[in-house]
Amino acid sequence: MDNILQASELAVPVGINRQLTFPPLQLQAGELVIMTGNSGSGKSTWMHALAGLQGIASGHVSIAKHGQLSRTHCPPDWRQSGIGFIPQRPFFWPSLTVKGNLDLAQWCKGSQGDLQSWVERMGLTHCMHQQAHSLSLGEQQRLSAIRAFSHDAPVLLADEPTASLDRDNATALIESLRAYQQVSQCAVLLATHDASLAAMADRIIELPSPS
């Protein structure tokens, strides 16, 4: 398999005169890597740094055909088409419907892909004209995943996507994530505290607790 993402050791500031250091990382096409670690180990911090959402003090990250992220440079299409991101806490434009939020995401990403099959698979067909904030938490997280699928990014980062979900919703979300990966052959890095998800991983990375 080909390496899609390569990151050197990254140092990420997390406060005044403090930073966390993360090991080198490689993600391959079609690979699902699960990241575990105790609270405070930096899972979300590392995810945000890889996504270009949090500055780094040193090191670099490369995505095939999308350039290199460093302390002083973020490629213009890094977040538009290089990275798909499912945050731990879903967020949407509250004044827009479910369909409006998906349309806005596709417009921002410059994508024309048909998301209807994922809407149906995720069981959201009935609520396309509801405002997103009126959905249940499980529905919101499924919508967040569909939005991340909207532009076929080569790398998908999922930050504790099942943390607030019951077992049925968590299983449905992960099965859809795996199905999307099989279609797109993207590389997935998924942070979780849920030990039951380890069985589906191609590889597991465990972050040590901060000293």
Secondary structure, 3 states (H helix, E strand, C coil): CCEEEEECCEEEEEECCEEEEECCEEEECCCEEEEECCCCCCHHHHHHHHCCCCCCCECCEEECCCCEECCCCCCCCHHHHHEEEECCCCCCCCCCEHHHHHHHHHHHHCCCCCCHHHHHHCCCHHHCCCEHHHCCHHHHHHHHHHHHHCCCCCEEEEECCCCCCCHHHHHHHHHHHHHHHHHHCCEEEEECCCHHHHHHCCEEEECCCCC
